[in-house]
């Protein structure tokens, strides 16, 4: 027969065992919670490995090189080795005089110090696609070191989905009707993608707030910017050449379709960043003529410039994702 002392002893052991189980269960639950937070933080602050993208891209892009200057600079036109065999937008051939005149008063070709000193560059290229709508990616996007935006995509009123940070905005004259007060930051770089010589003349007129007129500027937007030349950069046409002739595999003597600004921006990022993520890329299928193209407008695929081969661009981007060179933050 069990004595009262034995019962008390067993009861005490059970209580001790119960407390031990609850203690370790609490630690386990806390660990799971911390792990979940850690996973969230990794998404907000993606891990960056110096040289990762360069090593991956070199295996997929022929003659891959990071030796070319990012932005056009005056010194490029004093060396025979930098002569270009393509006309704009794929090279500077035939536009040297216009470019030199522009760079004579707007010869800024560097990144801000906070970008220059980054040991590892985490970049996100934010497309303008409709799939950004209601994505709630704003806070995630703003965590990247370098946020690249495109053309006239607005930020104001869309911050919850697309963020508010802009490190660089790629544009050309016909896509420049964004509001620099609401859609850029004070230190944002406005990166001109020149398609023709008139684009550089137009940029000079805008910066100097000169009189707008003449047949060459008939269809150019009459925007008014208060930003000075210190915010303006001219993208090296080398990146457009790479996008067209090496990534899209066009015939190098005849380029029939032009890369979109988004594809160009990704090409640039693959030659500059150590980590490349994208968001808001992809187009509706040809049979879907009701889904909007952009997160900010109701335009459909019918309004898309036929000069772009969006199907081929999509296939190339999928291939880069499959090889883990870039990562997509939005649904495909």
Secondary structure, 3 states (H helix, E strand, C coil): CCCHHHHHHHHHHHHHHHHHHHHHHHHHHHHHHHHHHHHHHHHHCCCCCCCHHHHHHCCCCCCCCCCCCCECCHHHHHCHHHCCCCCCCCCCCCCHHHHHHHHHHCCCCCCCHHHHCCCCCEEEEECCEHHHCCCCCHHHHCCCCEEEEECCCCCCCCHHHHCCCCCEEEECHHHCCCCCCCCCCCCCEEEECCCCHHHHHHHHHHHHCCCCCCHHHCCCCCCCCCCCHHHEEEECCHHHHHHHHHHCCCECCECCCCCCHHHHHHHHHHCCCCEEEEECCCCCCCCCCCCCCECCCCCCHHHCCCCCCHHHHHHHHHHHHHCCCEEECCCC
